[in-house]
Amino acid sequence: MSKRVHEVAKELGVSSKDLMKLLNRVGVEVKSHAAAIDDDVVARLKGAAKKQSEAKAKPMAPPVKKGPELRRDGGPRHGRRRERHERGAPAAVTATVEVPEKKAEEAVAKEKRPLKLVEGATVKEFADAIAKPPTEIIRRVMALGEMVTINQPLSEEALNVLGEEMGYEIELHVPEEELAEVITDKPEDLKPRPPVVTIMGHVDHGKTSLLDAIRKSDIISGEAGGITQHIGAYQISHDGKGITFIDTPGHEAFTAMRARGAKVTDVAVLVVAADDGVMPQTVEAIDHARAAEVPIVVAVNKVDKPDADPEKVRREMVDHGVIPEEWGGDTVFVDVSAKQKSGIDSVLDMILLVSELQELRANPNAPARGVAIEAKLDKGRGPVATVLVQRGTLHVGDAIVAGLSFGKVRALVDDRGKDMLEAGPGQPVEVVGLSTVPQAGDEVVVHPDERSARHVAEERALKRRLLEHQRPSHVTLDDLFEKIKEGEIQDLNLVVKADTQGSIEALRDAVNKLDQSEVRINILHTGIGGISKADVMLASASNAIIIGFNVRPDPIAKTMAEKESVDMRTYRVIYQLIDDINAARVGMLAPEYKEEELGRLEVRQVFKVPKIGAVAGSYVTEGEVTRDAQARVVRDGTIIFEGGIHSLRRFKEDVKEVKAGYDCGVTIEDFQDVKEGDVIEVFRTVEVKRTE
C-alpha cells in the first residue's frame, strides 16, 4: 500500500521539501507533498536512513576520549601554526564536548507543540490559531504547489505539512460518524399506522381538485367549525381509519425529498384526465414512482366530461407497463370526478386496500422519529416545521434534532389548527421550538435532552461545512470504469430524452444487446422533447446519467445539472453513445470533444433577401455570437439543423462578433427554413484532455 510524501517524511524525521528534492534527485518524480510513493521506494528510503543513523552513531564515541586534547599536547610544531592551534584549541575542545548538549537543546526547541484544529479548517482559522498573518500561510501553501484563498479549507495533508514546517503537531477534530441506528421492534409492540399518500400527474389533470374534494368531504363529515390550516400535509378519516395526504401535488416535491434520502410515501395516486389521456408528465410520474418502489393507484379523473374515454386511458397506461387489475395486472384503476365529487370514496377504499397489503405498522411507544415535510420562518413563532411522525410518539417538551436544527418542542399544532400534546405514527403536525429552519426531507429524531441534541446538530453542521466544498459524487461515463473496479456500482441508470419515439426504441434495443455481466444498464425514464428540470431531479435522486438524442437541455436544467454534478450528454447518432458506454466500461474513453457554448439568439423576424435567402433577424440573449462559430437551430426543444454561420451582419455591415443585448442578422450555411421563435445556439467544439 503506497504512502504519501508527507507521511514518509514524518516517519524519517525530515521535512517534506527535503524528501521531495531527494526523491527527484534519485529519479522518483513527485510534484507535491500529497504525492504517493510506492512501497519498495519507501523500504529503500528507510533502509538508507537506518544505515546513515548507524554510521553517525559510530563517530560519537571518540570525542569522549578527548582526541583534540591529545593532539594539542603532542610534539612540537612550527610556531605560527602551533600558536594558532593553541589559541583555537579550547574552543575545539568545548565544541566537541558540548555537541551532545547542543543537540539536546535543539531537540527541546524543536519539540512540536500540539495544535487542535477542526477538519477542513480554513487558511484564516489556521493563521489565527498560530497567531500568524494569513498571507504567510498562503505563501507557504503556494510553495507546496497549491493555490488557496483566505477562506478556503485546507486538506489534511496540507495542514500536516504546514504544522511540521512551523513546529506544530496537528490534532484534527473529525465530526463523529453517525452510525445508522438499527431499529428492531417486538411484533407485539407494532400497531397499524395510517398510510401516507402523494398525488401525482400531468398539469391540469385535476391533482389539486382531487385533493380539495377529498379534504372537503372529510371536513363536511367531521366537526363543524373546523378551520383548515395549510401545513404541507393533512390527515382524514375514512371508515374509521386514518389516511395522511402530502398536500404538495406533483412529483417534483416527491423526488426532492427522495433525493435527500427520505422515504415518506407509501402509496402514489396517479391522476389521469379521461379526456386527455397519458401525457409526458404522466409518464414522468410513473417512472418516479417506480424508481422509489411505491405502489400506484390510478385515479381516472374528469369522467363526467362528454368526451371522456376511461378505456383509452387504460389502453395507454398498458403501453407504459401499468396494467389494470381487471385486465389481469396488479394496478388499481378508479374512475372519479373531482368536480362532481363522485368516486371519492372508491379512491379512499382502494388506498386503504393497497396499504393493507403492505402491512404498515409502527411502534407508538418508542422515542419519536419522523421527517420534515415543510418548514418556514413564522414572524410570531419563529422556525416552524411540519413533521410527519413515522415511529413513536412526539410529545410537547421533547428535545429534537431536525437536520442541522435542534430545540425543544414548545407546541404541536395539527392541520385543523388545534393544539396537541402528542402526535403518533402517521400523523402530520406543526412543530414550534427549533433553532433554525430545517430542509424538507430532513430526519427528525427525539434525543434524551437538549444538550445531546445540540451536540448532534453541531457535529452535523461541521460535517455539512466539509461536504459543501466537495461535489456530490454522481456517476459519470468518465469514472464508470473506476467505480466498477472498486465495486461502488453494479447498475448504470439512464434517463433518456429524444426527438421521436423511434429513437428511444432504437436505443433500448441497442442497450439490451450490450454485455451487462459487470454492470447492468437500467433505463429509468424515457421521454420526447428537451431535457427539463424534472429529468435532472430524477437523475440526481437516482444517480443516473442523462442522455439526449437530437434534443437540448433548457437553461434551468443545464444550470441545475452543473449544480447537482449530474452527467448530461447529448448525441446525434446512437452508435456514439454505445461506443462511449463500452469504452467507459473498459476504461478506454478517447479524448473528449466538448462543446464550448458562446451565446444564444432568439429569432424575432425572418427576411427574404434575393441571392442570399432567409436572414434571421435575431436578438442575442446570452454570451456573444462570432462569425467563425457553429450554429444549432432549436425549435421547441428539438434540434432542427446544425451547421456553420454563413454571414453575420449588423446595420448592413459585416461584423466579426455581436455581444448580448444587441440585434443582428444571421444566415446559416445550407439552411433556409428558419422561423420566428427559433433559438439559435452558437458554439465551438474544443478537445478536452482527460486528467484521469
C-alpha positions as CSV (number, residue, x, y, z in Angstrom):
1,M,0.0,0.0,0.0
2,S,1.6,3.3,-1.1
3,K,2.2,6.2,1.3
4,R,2.1,10.0,0.9
5,V,5.3,12.1,0.8
6,H,4.5,14.0,4.0
7,E,3.7,10.7,5.9
8,V,7.1,9.2,4.9
9,A,8.9,12.5,5.8
10,K,7.3,12.4,9.2
11,E,8.5,8.9,9.8
12,L,12.0,9.7,8.7
13,G,12.1,12.9,10.7
14,V,12.9,15.2,7.7
15,S,10.9,18.0,6.0
16,S,8.6,17.1,3.1
17,K,10.5,19.6,0.9
18,D,13.9,17.9,1.6
19,L,12.4,14.5,0.9
20,M,10.9,15.7,-2.4
21,K,14.3,17.0,-3.5
22,L,15.9,13.7,-2.6
23,L,13.3,11.7,-4.5
24,N,13.6,13.9,-7.6
25,R,17.4,13.5,-7.5
26,V,17.2,9.7,-7.5
27,G,14.7,9.6,-10.4
28,V,11.4,9.3,-8.4
29,E,9.2,12.2,-9.8
30,V,7.0,13.8,-7.2
31,K,5.2,17.1,-7.6
32,S,3.6,17.8,-4.2
33,H,3.6,16.7,-0.6
34,A,0.5,14.7,-1.2
35,A,2.0,12.5,-4.0
36,A,2.0,8.7,-3.4
37,I,5.3,6.7,-3.1
38,D,5.4,3.0,-3.9
39,D,6.2,0.6,-1.0
40,D,9.6,-0.5,-2.5
41,V,10.8,3.1,-2.6
42,V,9.7,3.6,1.0
43,A,11.5,0.5,2.1
44,R,14.7,1.7,0.3
45,L,14.4,5.1,1.9
46,K,14.0,3.6,5.4
47,G,17.0,1.2,4.8
48,A,19.2,4.1,3.7
49,A,18.1,6.2,6.7
50,K,18.9,3.3,9.1
51,K,22.4,2.8,7.6
52,Q,23.0,6.6,7.9
53,S,22.0,6.7,11.5
54,E,24.3,3.7,12.3
55,A,27.2,5.4,10.6
56,K,26.5,8.6,12.5
57,A,26.4,6.7,15.8
58,K,30.0,5.2,15.4
59,P,32.0,8.5,15.4
60,M,30.2,9.7,18.6
61,A,32.4,7.5,20.8
62,P,35.9,9.1,20.1
63,P,35.1,12.6,21.3
64,V,34.7,11.2,24.9
65,K,38.4,10.3,24.7
66,K,39.2,14.0,24.1
67,G,41.1,13.4,20.9
68,P,41.7,17.1,20.2
69,E,43.4,17.5,23.7
70,L,46.0,14.7,22.9
71,R,46.7,16.5,19.6
72,R,47.2,19.8,21.4
73,D,49.7,18.2,23.9
74,G,51.6,16.3,21.1
75,G,55.0,17.0,19.6
76,P,56.3,20.5,18.8
77,R,55.1,22.2,15.6
78,H,56.0,25.3,13.7
79,G,55.5,28.4,15.8
80,R,52.8,30.2,14.0
81,R,50.7,27.1,13.3
82,R,51.2,26.0,16.9
83,E,50.1,29.3,18.3
84,R,47.1,29.4,16.1
85,H,46.2,25.8,17.1
86,E,46.7,26.6,20.8
87,R,44.5,29.7,20.6
88,G,41.8,27.6,18.9
89,A,42.2,24.5,21.0
90,P,40.0,25.4,23.9
91,A,37.1,26.3,21.5
92,A,37.6,23.0,19.7
93,V,37.6,21.0,22.9
94,T,34.5,22.9,24.1
95,A,32.7,22.4,20.8
96,T,33.5,18.7,20.9
97,V,32.3,18.2,24.5
98,E,29.3,20.4,24.1
99,V,27.9,18.8,20.9
100,P,25.5,16.4,22.6
101,E,24.2,19.1,24.9
102,K,23.6,21.5,21.9
103,K,21.7,18.7,20.1
104,A,19.6,18.1,23.2
105,E,18.8,21.9,23.4
106,E,17.8,21.9,19.7
107,A,15.6,18.9,20.2
108,V,13.9,20.6,23.1
109,A,13.5,23.8,20.9
110,K,12.2,21.8,18.0
111,E,9.7,19.8,20.1
112,K,6.4,20.2,18.4
113,R,3.6,22.0,20.2
114,P,0.1,20.4,20.0
115,L,-2.4,22.4,17.9
116,K,-6.1,21.4,17.8
117,L,-8.0,22.2,14.7
118,V,-11.3,21.3,13.1
119,E,-11.1,19.2,10.0
120,G,-11.4,21.4,7.0
121,A,-10.0,24.5,8.8
122,T,-9.7,27.5,6.5
123,V,-6.4,29.4,5.9
124,K,-7.7,32.2,8.2
125,E,-8.6,29.8,11.0
126,F,-5.2,28.2,10.9
127,A,-3.4,31.6,10.8
128,D,-5.5,32.8,13.8
129,A,-4.7,29.6,15.7
130,I,-0.9,30.1,15.4
131,A,-1.0,34.0,15.5
132,K,0.5,34.4,12.1
133,P,-0.8,36.6,9.2
134,P,-2.9,34.7,6.6
135,T,-0.6,35.9,3.8
136,E,2.3,33.9,5.3
137,I,0.2,30.7,5.3
138,I,-1.0,31.4,1.7
139,R,2.7,31.9,0.6
140,R,3.8,28.6,2.3
141,V,0.9,26.7,0.7
142,M,1.7,28.2,-2.7
143,A,5.3,27.0,-2.3
144,L,3.9,23.5,-2.0
145,G,2.2,23.8,-5.3
146,E,-1.4,24.7,-4.3
147,M,-3.3,27.9,-4.8
148,V,-5.6,28.8,-1.9
149,T,-7.6,31.8,-0.8
150,I,-8.1,33.1,2.8
151,N,-11.5,31.4,3.3
152,Q,-10.6,28.2,1.5
153,P,-10.4,25.0,3.6
154,L,-7.1,23.2,3.8
155,S,-6.7,19.5,3.2
156,E,-5.5,17.2,6.0
157,E,-2.2,16.7,4.1
158,A,-1.7,20.5,3.8
159,L,-2.4,21.0,7.5
160,N,0.1,18.3,8.5
161,V,2.9,19.7,6.2
162,L,2.3,23.2,7.5
163,G,2.3,22.1,11.1
164,E,5.5,20.1,10.5
165,E,7.3,23.1,9.0
166,M,6.1,25.5,11.7
167,G,6.7,23.3,14.7
168,Y,3.2,22.1,15.5
169,E,1.7,18.7,16.0
170,I,-1.7,18.9,14.3
171,E,-4.7,17.2,16.1
172,L,-7.7,17.3,13.8
173,H,-11.2,17.1,15.3
174,V,-13.2,15.0,12.9
175,P,-17.0,15.1,13.1
176,E,-18.3,12.0,14.7
177,E,-19.7,9.5,12.3
178,E,-23.4,9.0,12.9
179,L,-23.9,5.2,12.9
180,A,-27.1,4.1,11.2
181,E,-29.4,3.1,14.1
182,V,-30.8,-0.4,13.5
183,I,-34.4,-0.2,14.9
184,T,-35.9,-3.5,15.9
185,D,-39.4,-3.6,17.5
186,K,-41.1,-6.6,19.1
187,P,-44.0,-7.8,16.9
188,E,-46.4,-7.3,19.9
189,D,-45.4,-3.6,20.1
190,L,-46.3,-2.8,16.5
191,K,-49.7,-1.2,15.8
192,P,-51.3,-0.3,12.4
193,R,-50.5,3.2,11.2
194,P,-52.2,5.4,8.6
195,P,-50.7,5.2,5.0
196,V,-49.0,8.3,3.6
197,V,-50.2,9.2,0.1
198,T,-48.7,11.5,-2.6
199,I,-50.9,12.7,-5.5
200,M,-49.0,13.0,-8.9
201,G,-50.0,13.5,-12.5
202,H,-49.8,15.8,-15.5
203,V,-50.6,19.5,-15.2
204,D,-54.3,20.4,-15.4
205,H,-55.4,16.8,-14.9
206,G,-57.0,17.6,-11.6
207,K,-54.5,16.8,-8.8
208,T,-55.3,19.8,-6.7
209,S,-59.1,19.4,-7.4
210,L,-58.9,15.8,-6.2
211,L,-57.0,16.8,-3.0
212,D,-59.6,19.5,-2.3
213,A,-62.5,17.2,-2.9
214,I,-61.1,14.6,-0.5
215,R,-60.4,17.2,2.1
216,K,-63.8,18.9,1.8
217,S,-65.7,15.7,2.1
218,D,-63.8,14.9,5.3
219,I,-64.4,18.4,6.8
220,I,-68.1,18.2,5.9
221,S,-68.4,14.7,7.5
222,G,-66.4,15.9,10.6
223,E,-66.9,18.5,13.2
224,A,-68.5,21.8,12.2
225,G,-66.4,25.0,12.6
226,G,-63.0,23.4,12.0
227,I,-60.6,25.9,10.4
228,T,-58.4,24.3,7.7
229,Q,-54.7,25.1,8.0
230,H,-52.2,24.6,5.2
231,I,-49.2,22.9,6.9
232,G,-48.0,20.7,3.9
233,A,-49.8,17.5,4.9
234,Y,-53.2,16.6,6.4
235,Q,-55.0,13.5,7.7
236,I,-58.5,12.4,7.1
237,S,-60.6,9.6,8.5
238,H,-62.4,7.0,6.2
239,D,-64.3,4.1,7.6
240,G,-62.7,4.7,11.0
241,K,-59.2,4.5,9.5
242,G,-56.8,7.4,9.0
243,I,-55.1,8.4,5.7
244,T,-52.4,11.0,5.5
245,F,-52.0,13.1,2.3
246,I,-48.9,15.1,1.4
247,D,-50.5,18.4,0.4
248,T,-47.9,19.2,-2.3
249,P,-49.1,17.7,-5.5
250,G,-46.6,16.8,-8.2
251,H,-43.6,14.6,-8.5
252,E,-41.0,17.4,-8.1
253,A,-41.6,17.7,-4.3
254,F,-41.8,13.8,-4.1
255,T,-38.3,13.5,-5.8
256,A,-36.8,16.4,-3.9
257,M,-37.4,14.6,-0.6
258,R,-36.3,11.2,-2.0
259,A,-33.0,12.9,-3.2
260,R,-32.3,13.7,0.5
261,G,-32.9,10.1,1.4
262,A,-36.4,10.5,2.9
263,K,-38.7,7.5,2.3
264,V,-42.1,9.1,3.1
265,T,-44.7,7.9,0.6
266,D,-46.5,4.6,1.0
267,V,-48.9,4.9,-1.9
268,A,-48.8,7.2,-5.0
269,V,-52.1,8.2,-6.5
270,L,-51.6,9.0,-10.2
271,V,-54.3,11.3,-11.6
272,V,-55.0,11.0,-15.4
273,A,-57.7,13.0,-17.2
274,A,-60.2,10.8,-19.0
275,D,-60.5,13.4,-21.9
276,D,-56.8,13.9,-22.3
277,G,-55.1,10.5,-21.7
278,V,-51.5,9.8,-20.9
279,M,-49.3,12.9,-21.2
280,P,-45.5,13.5,-20.8
281,Q,-45.7,14.3,-17.1
282,T,-47.9,11.3,-16.5
283,V,-45.0,9.1,-17.8
284,E,-42.5,11.0,-15.6
285,A,-44.7,10.4,-12.6
286,I,-44.9,6.6,-13.4
287,D,-41.1,6.5,-13.6
288,H,-40.6,8.5,-10.4
289,A,-42.9,6.2,-8.5
290,R,-41.2,3.1,-9.9
291,A,-37.8,4.4,-9.1
292,A,-39.0,4.8,-5.5
293,E,-40.6,1.4,-5.5
294,V,-44.0,2.8,-4.4
295,P,-47.3,1.1,-5.4
296,I,-49.6,3.1,-7.7
297,V,-53.3,3.7,-7.6
298,V,-54.6,5.3,-10.9
299,A,-57.4,7.8,-10.5
300,V,-59.1,8.4,-13.9
301,N,-60.4,11.9,-13.4
302,K,-63.0,14.1,-15.3
303,V,-65.2,11.1,-16.3
304,D,-68.2,13.5,-16.2
305,K,-67.0,15.3,-19.4
306,P,-68.8,14.4,-22.7
307,D,-65.5,13.4,-24.5
308,A,-64.2,11.3,-21.6
309,D,-62.8,7.9,-22.5
310,P,-61.6,5.9,-19.5
311,E,-60.9,2.9,-21.6
312,K,-58.5,4.9,-23.7
313,V,-56.6,5.8,-20.6
314,R,-56.3,2.2,-19.6
315,R,-55.0,1.2,-23.0
316,E,-52.4,4.0,-23.0
317,M,-51.3,3.1,-19.4
318,V,-50.8,-0.5,-20.5
319,D,-48.3,0.8,-23.1
320,H,-46.2,2.1,-20.2
321,G,-46.3,-1.1,-18.2
322,V,-49.2,-0.1,-15.9
323,I,-51.8,-2.9,-16.3
324,P,-55.2,-2.6,-14.6
325,E,-56.4,-5.3,-12.3
326,E,-59.4,-6.0,-14.4
327,W,-57.1,-6.8,-17.3
328,G,-55.0,-9.2,-15.3
329,G,-52.5,-6.7,-13.9
330,D,-51.7,-5.5,-10.4
331,T,-52.6,-1.8,-10.6
332,V,-55.9,-0.5,-9.2
333,F,-57.8,2.0,-11.5
334,V,-60.7,4.1,-10.2
335,D,-63.0,6.4,-12.2
336,V,-63.6,9.6,-10.4
337,S,-64.9,13.2,-10.9
338,A,-63.3,15.7,-8.5
339,K,-65.8,18.3,-9.8
340,Q,-68.9,16.2,-9.2
341,K,-67.4,14.7,-6.0
342,S,-68.1,11.2,-7.4
343,G,-65.9,8.2,-6.9
344,I,-64.0,9.8,-4.0
345,D,-65.0,7.1,-1.5
346,S,-63.8,4.4,-4.0
347,V,-60.4,6.1,-4.3
348,L,-60.1,6.1,-0.5
349,D,-61.2,2.5,-0.3
350,M,-58.6,1.4,-2.8
351,I,-55.8,3.4,-1.0
352,L,-56.7,1.6,2.2
353,L,-56.8,-1.8,0.4
354,V,-53.3,-1.3,-1.2
355,S,-51.9,-0.1,2.1
356,E,-53.3,-3.1,3.9
357,L,-51.4,-5.4,1.6
358,Q,-48.2,-3.6,2.7
359,E,-49.0,-4.2,6.4
360,L,-48.0,-0.7,7.5
361,R,-47.2,-0.9,11.2
362,A,-45.2,1.2,13.7
363,N,-44.4,1.2,17.5
364,P,-46.2,4.1,19.1
365,N,-44.4,3.7,22.4
366,A,-40.8,4.3,21.2
367,P,-38.9,7.6,21.0
368,A,-40.3,9.6,18.1
369,R,-38.7,9.6,14.6
370,G,-40.1,11.4,11.6
371,V,-39.5,13.5,8.5
372,A,-39.8,17.3,8.0
373,I,-42.3,17.7,5.1
374,E,-42.2,21.6,5.0
375,A,-40.5,24.3,7.0
376,K,-40.9,28.1,7.2
377,L,-39.9,31.1,9.3
378,D,-43.0,32.5,11.0
379,K,-43.0,36.1,12.2
380,G,-44.6,35.4,15.5
381,R,-43.5,31.8,16.3
382,G,-40.0,31.6,14.7
383,P,-38.9,28.5,12.8
384,V,-41.8,26.1,12.2
385,A,-41.5,22.7,10.7
386,T,-44.3,20.3,9.5
387,V,-43.2,16.9,10.8
388,L,-44.7,13.6,9.7
389,V,-44.2,11.2,12.6
390,Q,-43.1,7.7,11.3
391,R,-42.3,5.9,14.6
392,G,-43.0,6.5,18.2
393,T,-45.0,9.4,19.7
394,L,-43.8,13.0,19.7
395,H,-44.6,15.0,22.9
396,V,-44.5,18.7,23.8
397,G,-41.3,19.2,25.7
398,D,-39.2,16.6,23.7
399,A,-35.7,17.5,22.7
400,I,-35.4,17.0,18.9
401,V,-32.9,17.3,16.1
402,A,-34.0,18.0,12.5
403,G,-31.1,18.1,10.1
404,L,-28.9,20.9,11.4
405,S,-31.6,22.3,13.6
406,F,-32.3,21.4,17.2
407,G,-34.6,22.5,20.0
408,K,-37.3,21.6,22.5
409,V,-40.9,21.1,21.2
410,R,-42.8,24.1,22.6
411,A,-46.0,23.5,20.7
412,L,-47.7,20.9,18.4
413,V,-50.4,22.1,16.0
414,D,-52.5,19.8,13.7
415,D,-53.8,20.6,10.2
416,R,-57.1,21.9,11.8
417,G,-55.1,24.5,13.8
418,K,-55.8,22.7,17.1
419,D,-53.1,22.5,19.8
420,M,-52.0,19.0,20.7
421,L,-49.9,17.4,23.5
422,E,-48.7,14.5,21.4
423,A,-48.6,13.1,17.8
424,G,-48.5,9.4,16.9
425,P,-47.2,7.5,13.9
426,G,-48.6,8.7,10.5
427,Q,-49.8,12.0,11.9
428,P,-48.6,15.3,10.5
429,V,-48.1,18.2,12.9
430,E,-46.5,21.6,13.0
431,V,-43.6,21.8,15.5
432,V,-42.6,25.0,17.1
433,G,-39.3,25.4,19.1
434,L,-36.5,24.7,16.6
435,S,-33.3,26.8,16.5
436,T,-33.3,27.2,12.7
437,V,-35.5,26.3,9.7
438,P,-34.7,22.7,8.6
439,Q,-34.9,21.5,5.0
440,A,-37.7,19.4,3.6
441,G,-36.7,15.8,3.8
442,D,-34.6,16.2,7.0
443,E,-35.0,13.4,9.5
444,V,-36.5,14.4,12.9
445,V,-35.2,12.4,15.9
446,V,-36.0,12.8,19.6
447,H,-33.0,12.8,21.9
448,P,-32.7,12.3,25.7
449,D,-32.0,16.0,26.4
450,E,-31.4,19.3,24.7
451,R,-27.7,19.1,25.4
452,S,-27.2,15.9,23.4
453,A,-29.5,17.3,20.6
454,R,-27.3,20.4,20.3
455,H,-24.2,18.3,20.1
456,V,-25.6,16.2,17.3
457,A,-26.7,19.3,15.4
458,E,-23.3,21.0,15.8
459,E,-21.5,17.8,14.5
460,R,-23.8,17.7,11.5
461,A,-23.2,21.4,10.8
462,L,-19.4,20.8,10.8
463,K,-19.8,17.8,8.5
464,R,-22.1,19.8,6.2
465,R,-19.5,22.5,6.0
466,L,-16.9,20.0,4.9
467,L,-19.2,18.5,2.3
468,E,-20.1,21.9,0.9
469,H,-16.6,22.0,-0.6
470,Q,-17.0,18.6,-2.2
471,R,-19.1,18.0,-5.2
472,P,-21.8,15.3,-5.0
473,S,-20.3,12.0,-6.4
474,H,-22.7,11.1,-9.1
475,V,-21.6,8.5,-11.6
476,T,-20.3,9.8,-14.9
477,L,-19.1,7.9,-18.0
478,D,-15.6,9.3,-17.3
479,D,-15.3,7.5,-13.9
480,L,-17.6,4.5,-14.7
481,F,-14.7,2.0,-15.1
482,E,-13.0,3.0,-11.8
483,K,-16.3,2.7,-9.9
484,I,-17.0,-0.7,-11.4
485,K,-13.5,-1.9,-10.4
486,E,-13.9,-0.6,-6.8
487,G,-17.3,-2.3,-6.6
488,E,-19.1,1.0,-6.0
489,I,-21.7,0.5,-8.7
490,Q,-23.4,-2.6,-10.2
491,D,-26.1,-0.6,-12.1
492,L,-25.8,2.2,-14.6
493,N,-29.1,4.2,-14.6
494,L,-30.0,6.2,-17.7
495,V,-32.6,9.0,-18.2
496,V,-33.2,9.2,-22.0
497,K,-34.9,12.1,-23.9
498,A,-35.2,12.1,-27.7
499,D,-36.9,13.8,-30.5
500,T,-39.0,10.8,-31.6
501,Q,-40.3,7.5,-30.1
502,G,-38.4,5.6,-32.8
503,S,-35.0,6.9,-31.4
504,I,-36.0,5.8,-27.9
505,E,-36.9,2.3,-29.1
506,A,-33.7,2.0,-31.2
507,L,-31.6,3.0,-28.1
508,R,-33.5,0.5,-25.9
509,D,-32.8,-2.3,-28.4
510,A,-29.1,-1.3,-28.7
511,V,-28.6,-1.2,-24.9
512,N,-30.3,-4.6,-24.4
513,K,-27.6,-6.1,-26.8
514,L,-24.7,-4.8,-24.7
515,D,-22.7,-7.1,-22.4
516,Q,-24.2,-6.5,-18.9
517,S,-22.2,-9.0,-16.9
518,E,-20.2,-6.4,-14.9
519,V,-22.8,-3.6,-14.8
520,R,-26.5,-3.7,-15.5
521,I,-27.9,-0.8,-17.6
522,N,-31.3,0.4,-16.5
523,I,-33.3,2.9,-18.5
524,L,-35.3,4.7,-15.7
525,H,-37.2,7.1,-17.8
526,T,-37.8,8.0,-21.4
527,G,-39.5,11.0,-22.9
528,I,-39.9,13.1,-26.1
529,G,-38.7,16.7,-26.0
530,G,-36.0,18.8,-24.5
531,I,-34.2,17.9,-21.2
532,S,-36.0,19.6,-18.3
533,K,-35.5,20.3,-14.7
534,A,-37.6,17.3,-13.7
535,D,-35.2,15.0,-15.7
536,V,-32.2,16.4,-13.8
537,M,-34.0,15.9,-10.4
538,L,-34.8,12.3,-11.2
539,A,-31.2,11.7,-12.4
540,S,-29.8,13.3,-9.2
541,A,-32.1,11.3,-6.9
542,S,-31.3,8.0,-8.7
543,N,-27.6,8.5,-9.5
544,A,-28.3,8.4,-13.2
545,I,-26.8,9.8,-16.4
546,I,-29.0,11.9,-18.7
547,I,-28.8,11.0,-22.4
548,G,-30.3,13.4,-25.1
549,F,-30.8,12.5,-28.8
550,N,-31.4,15.4,-31.1
551,V,-32.6,17.4,-28.1
552,R,-31.1,20.1,-25.9
553,P,-31.5,21.0,-22.2
554,D,-33.3,24.2,-21.3
555,P,-31.2,26.8,-19.4
556,I,-32.7,25.9,-16.0
557,A,-32.0,22.2,-16.5
558,K,-28.4,23.0,-17.6
559,T,-27.7,25.2,-14.5
560,M,-29.3,22.6,-12.2
561,A,-27.2,19.7,-13.7
562,E,-24.0,21.7,-13.1
563,K,-25.1,22.4,-9.5
564,E,-26.0,18.8,-8.8
565,S,-23.0,17.4,-10.8
566,V,-25.2,15.3,-13.0
567,D,-23.6,13.9,-16.1
568,M,-25.6,15.1,-19.1
569,R,-24.7,14.1,-22.6
570,T,-26.2,14.8,-26.0
571,Y,-25.8,12.7,-29.1
572,R,-26.8,12.8,-32.8
573,V,-26.3,9.1,-33.5
574,I,-26.9,6.1,-31.3
575,Y,-23.6,4.2,-32.0
576,Q,-21.6,7.1,-30.4
577,L,-23.5,6.5,-27.1
578,I,-23.0,2.7,-27.4
579,D,-19.3,3.3,-28.1
580,D,-19.0,5.6,-25.1
581,I,-20.6,3.2,-22.7
582,N,-18.5,0.3,-24.0
583,A,-15.3,2.4,-23.8
584,A,-16.3,3.6,-20.3
585,R,-16.8,0.0,-19.1
586,V,-13.3,-1.0,-20.0
587,G,-11.7,2.4,-19.0
588,M,-10.7,3.4,-22.5
589,L,-12.5,6.7,-23.1
590,A,-11.0,8.6,-26.0
591,P,-10.1,12.3,-25.7
592,E,-13.3,14.2,-25.1
593,Y,-14.6,16.8,-27.6
594,K,-16.6,19.2,-25.6
595,E,-18.9,21.9,-26.8
596,E,-18.0,25.4,-25.6
597,E,-21.2,27.5,-25.6
598,L,-20.6,31.0,-26.9
599,G,-24.1,32.5,-27.0
600,R,-27.8,32.2,-27.7
601,L,-30.0,34.2,-30.2
602,E,-33.8,34.5,-30.4
603,V,-35.1,34.8,-34.0
604,R,-37.6,37.7,-33.9
605,Q,-38.2,38.2,-37.7
606,V,-37.2,36.5,-40.9
607,F,-36.3,38.4,-44.0
608,K,-36.1,37.0,-47.5
609,V,-33.1,38.6,-49.4
610,P,-32.5,37.9,-53.1
611,K,-29.5,35.8,-53.9
612,I,-28.9,35.2,-50.1
613,G,-32.1,33.6,-48.9
614,A,-33.5,33.6,-45.4
615,V,-31.9,36.1,-43.0
616,A,-32.8,35.6,-39.3
617,G,-33.3,39.0,-37.6
618,S,-32.2,38.0,-34.1
619,Y,-31.6,39.3,-30.6
620,V,-28.5,38.0,-28.7
621,T,-29.9,36.9,-25.3
622,E,-26.7,35.4,-23.8
623,G,-22.9,35.5,-24.4
624,E,-21.7,36.6,-27.8
625,V,-22.0,35.4,-31.4
626,T,-18.9,35.0,-33.6
627,R,-18.8,34.6,-37.4
628,D,-16.4,31.6,-37.3
629,A,-18.5,29.5,-34.8
630,Q,-21.0,26.7,-35.3
631,A,-24.8,27.2,-35.0
632,R,-27.6,24.9,-33.9
633,V,-31.2,25.8,-34.7
634,V,-33.5,24.6,-31.9
635,R,-37.4,24.7,-32.2
636,D,-39.5,23.7,-29.2
637,G,-36.5,21.9,-27.6
638,T,-35.8,19.8,-30.7
639,I,-32.7,20.3,-32.9
640,I,-33.8,21.2,-36.4
641,F,-30.4,21.9,-38.0
642,E,-26.7,22.2,-37.2
643,G,-24.1,23.9,-39.3
644,G,-21.8,26.9,-39.7
645,I,-22.7,30.6,-39.7
646,H,-22.5,31.9,-43.3
647,S,-22.8,35.6,-42.5
648,L,-23.2,37.9,-39.5
649,R,-24.4,41.5,-40.1
650,R,-25.4,44.5,-38.1
651,F,-26.9,47.6,-39.8
652,K,-26.0,46.1,-43.3
653,E,-22.3,45.8,-42.3
654,D,-20.4,42.5,-41.9
655,V,-19.2,42.1,-38.3
656,K,-17.0,39.5,-36.6
657,E,-19.0,39.3,-33.4
658,V,-22.1,40.6,-31.7
659,K,-22.5,40.7,-27.9
660,A,-25.5,40.1,-25.7
661,G,-28.2,42.8,-25.8
662,Y,-27.8,43.7,-29.5
663,D,-29.7,42.8,-32.6
664,C,-28.1,41.2,-35.7
665,G,-28.9,39.4,-38.9
666,V,-27.7,35.8,-39.3
667,T,-27.6,33.4,-42.2
668,I,-26.8,29.8,-41.7
669,E,-25.0,27.6,-44.3
670,D,-27.3,25.4,-46.3
671,F,-30.4,26.2,-44.2
672,Q,-33.3,28.3,-45.3
673,D,-36.1,27.0,-43.0
674,V,-35.5,29.4,-40.1
675,K,-38.7,30.6,-38.4
676,E,-39.7,33.3,-35.9
677,G,-39.4,32.0,-32.3
678,D,-36.5,29.6,-33.2
679,V,-33.5,29.6,-30.8
680,I,-30.0,29.6,-32.4
681,E,-27.3,28.2,-30.1
682,V,-23.8,29.3,-31.1
683,F,-20.9,27.1,-30.0
684,R,-17.4,25.8,-30.9
685,T,-16.0,22.3,-30.4
686,V,-12.8,22.0,-28.4
687,E,-10.8,19.0,-27.4
688,V,-10.6,18.4,-23.6
689,K,-7.6,16.4,-22.4
690,R,-8.5,13.7,-19.9
691,T,-7.0,14.1,-16.5
692,E,-7.8,10.6,-15.4
